[in-house]
Amino acid sequence: MDKETKQNIIADYRLHEKDSGSTEVQVAMLTERIKQLTNHMAAHRHDFNAQRGLLKLVGHRRRLLSYLSREDIERYNKLISRLGLRK
């Protein structure tokens, strides 16, 4: 992911001016990376290292979303609707 894309994601999902590591930002960054790897896997079906990395990213995002749903259900619902994820 290039620097400009990262900055755009941080700007869209941050909670305050200096926020770059909140749960929302982390989940949005992981979602973008998952989309990129999914496209890569469509073209390169036998890239098993990329497949393992994709599964690790999905698991990490799932854990972050689980944490967010436990801590603040309203922020969780808002985030999954913005990202287009299902529960």
C-alpha positions, -999 to 999 in steps of 0.1 A, spaced: 0 0 0 14 34 -9 19 63 14 -9 84 -2 -35 56 2 -25 52 39 -28 89 45 -63 90 29 -75 60 50 -62 76 82 -78 109 74 -112 92 67 -113 70 98 -95 89 125 -113 100 157 -93 132 163 -66 153 146 -36 133 157 -52 98 156 -34 72 135 -37 40 155 -73 38 167 -92 5 162 -112 21 134 -81 32 115 -64 -2 120 -95 -21 107 -98 2 77 -61 -3 68 -64 -41 72 -95 -41 50 -77 -22 22 -48 -47 24 -72 -76 24 -88 -62 -8 -54 -60 -24 -44 -95 -15 -77 -109 -26 -71 -94 -60 -36 -108 -60 -50 -142 -52 -75 -141 -80 -46 -138 -105 -21 -160 -86 -41 -190 -73 -10 -210 -62 7 -183 -42 4 -201 -9 25 -176 11 1 -148 1 -28 -170 10 -14 -175 45 -8 -138 48 -43 -131 38 -57 -155 64 -36 -139 91 -48 -104 81 -84 -116 82 -79 -131 116 -63 -99 129 -92 -78 116 -117 -102 131 -100 -99 165 -100 -61 163 -137 -60 153 -145 -84 182 -127 -61 206 -145 -30 193 -179 -47 195 -172 -55 232 -160 -20 240 -184 2 220 -212 -14 200 -222 19 183 -187 25 169 -186 -11 158 -219 -8 139 -209 25 123 -175 10 112 -188 -21 96 -215 -2 78 -189 23 64 -166 -5 53 -194 -27 39 -185 -56 61 -210 -82 75 -213 -91 111 
